[in-house]
Every structure is written in structure tokens, then in C-alpha cells.
Amino acid sequence: MACEHDGYREIVTRYDRVAGLLTYYWRCESCGVLLQQADRLPYRPRFAPLPQARYFSRRPGAAAP
């Protein structure tokens, strides 16, 4: 029997790195099909580490704490 998509729904996102676009979709929780686009936002992540932060390189084979 095919899903009628009348149950619960959730919002999921997809990111298009080339276009710099974050898209939100409604998805059926029962079958996982994307039902409808909810919103689109331009988004380009930026990372600017603090100048006072120190980053240590790990030794090969060292276990993470």
C-alpha cells in the first residue's frame, strides 16, 4: 500500500555549496518522501578562528582525549 502522507511531517535541509543556498523541505516521516519546499535562504559559512586560539597538530597514532 502506498503512503498517503497524512501522518507526521518533519523539516529537513539540503545545502547547495555551489549556489550557496540552504533549502528547507517538508518530509513525510512514514516514507521519507520530500513533499514540499518550505523556504530557501542564501548561506555561505564563514570560519574565522580567534587570533589567540592555539591549534595543536596531533601526532600520528595519538588517541583523541
Order of alpha helices (4+ residues) and beta strands (2+ residues): beta-beta-beta
